[in-house]
């Protein structure tokens, strides 16, 4: 959530940022709301001052034995108390409306973010690896998985409908192994603390990471009022909720492997076949809670951590800086890491590493105290996939496929797979 004071002090910058995101200017609306709130609070303060003044007079009147004067003053105080009570209710309604309006305004892009309308305007930052060359037409992951008898969409559909899959045998193990490999690297080498968080959260937690109210249709909600997490970003970032850190205690770095649940509202017709876009998938998520001064470095660091996983798996990828029109709602700067998929002959997103500034911290009152003074500042939050497991599995199947339908496994996974080096079928595994 944005700082209303900043909007009022920088209306032109605010409107410029909204325009860069393809939105209409709104500074006038928020300035008017803020000024109306200030006017109302001033009126309340006048009532409170008058009440205090009358209370003093009541005491003096009673001390002087003037009960008639005291009675009149008490009646006036009672009337003012009613006005204050009504005014405080109006204040709560004003604040509720202000928060509701601010809650659907996206974060402000950093100055360095390229202005653009869509992913075609994103800026290529770097590439790694060379896409493999095949002497046959490479298949897509679902063709490979179904031919191996290890990937079943029909049985999943009978149980749950579209956008679900059943993995079995070596593929089920491979997804579990990928999670273990990623967690080991991120915890043992990169200093992240592993967390096993809840998969269900209350509304205020999803609001804190800006998933609500803007994206309620993209989430699943239970009848008991819980929300299924769309990513562990929600739970990991909320570890900082209503916390005041000492500056020396930051950064805090967390990693979690969890199922994720998304309704994929608005994605009809996109990636209908296969595992690219599922209602349920697994992901290893990275979250950092840092100071404002640490933010830029931490963003580069997190992105490098995610890239290193792909490097060790031998998967070609590219990293792009998202333009204003493609930037996520809560992000002020995002790197997308896209892995090469030979079956689709294109790069597809496998991780987004986002710098959110204090946008989420304001929603969940996550703050830190600077060492040199008593001033409290809002934390900076960052999040990124380290990586999406289903899409990593997809990339391995497509990049390591062989003409006979078998699939080699990256060398770094051999020990995790008990020496298994190749997937050939659900009946037979060569080692």
Buried (B, 14 or more C-beta within 10 A) or exposed (E): BBBBEEBBEBBEBBBBBBEBBEEEBBBEEBBEBBEEBEEBEEBBEEBBEBBEEBEEBBEEBBEEEEEEBBEBBBEBBEEBEEBBEEBEEBBEEBEEEBEEBBBEBBBBBBEEBBEBEEBEBBBEEEBBBEBBEEEEEBBBBBBBBBEBEBBBBEEBBEEEEEBBBBBBBBBBBBBBBBBEBBBEBBBEEBEBEEBEBBBBBEBEBBBBBBBBEBBBEBBBBEEEEBBBBBBBBBBBBBBBBEBEBEBEEBBBBBBBBBEBBBBBEEBEEEBEEBBBBBBBBBBBBBBBBBBBEBBBEBBEBBBBBBBBBBBBBBBBBBBBBBBBBBBBBBBBBBBBBBBBBBBBEEBBBBBBBBBBBBBBBBBBBBBBBBEEEEEEBBBBBBBBBBBBBBBBBBBBBBBBBBEEBBBBBBEBBBEBBEEBBBBBBBEEBEE
